[in-house]
């Protein structure tokens, strides 16, 4: 379901375990995030957007613009 999460992770040559550690979750939990089997908490989405220097909308496929929004 969240194909872009997998794609952006793979583009940066990261494995699920590395991203899971950054989020303080298990690899299995992160795998379920990527597959859509488990809803991603908003705090995790924000952390991923910051980590990948993009927007939550980009990660969720709501926009094709990878640049993050300007911060106030």
C-alpha positions in Angstrom: 0.0 0.0 0.0 2.8 2.4 0.9 5.0 1.6 -2.1 6.7 5.0 -1.9 8.0 4.2 1.6 9.7 1.1 0.2 11.0 2.9 -2.9 12.5 5.8 -1.0 14.1 3.4 1.5 15.6 1.3 -1.2 16.8 4.4 -3.2 18.9 5.2 -0.2 20.2 1.7 0.1 18.7 1.2 3.5 17.1 -2.0 4.8 14.0 -2.2 6.9 15.9 -2.9 10.1 17.8 0.4 9.8 14.7 2.4 9.3 12.9 0.5 12.1 15.8 1.3 14.5 15.4 5.0 13.7 11.7 4.8 14.5 12.3 2.7 17.6 10.1 -0.2 16.3 10.8 -3.7 15.3 11.6 -4.7 11.7 8.3 -6.7 11.6 6.3 -3.6 12.6 8.1 -1.5 10.0 7.4 -4.1 7.4 3.7 -4.0 8.2 3.9 -0.2 7.8 5.3 -0.5 4.3 2.8 -3.2 3.3 -0.2 -1.3 4.7 -1.1 -4.0 7.1 -0.6 -1.6 10.0 -1.5 2.1 10.0 1.6 4.3 10.5 1.3 6.6 13.5 1.5 10.3 12.6 4.6 10.7 14.7 6.3 8.0 12.7 5.2 9.6 9.4 6.6 12.9 10.5 9.9 11.3 11.6 10.1 9.5 8.2 9.5 12.7 6.3 12.2 14.5 8.3 14.6 11.6 7.9 14.1 11.5 4.1 13.9 15.3 3.8 10.5 15.2 2.1 6.8 15.7 3.0 4.3 13.3 4.6 2.1 13.9 1.5 4.9 12.7 -0.7 5.5 9.6 1.4 1.7 8.8 1.2 1.6 9.3 -2.5 -0.7 12.4 -2.3 1.8 14.5 -4.3 4.7 13.7 -6.7 6.7 16.7 -5.4 9.5 15.2 -3.3 10.7 18.5 -1.8 9.6 19.2 1.7 7.3 22.1 2.5 9.0 25.3 3.8 9.2 25.3 7.5 7.7 28.4 9.3 
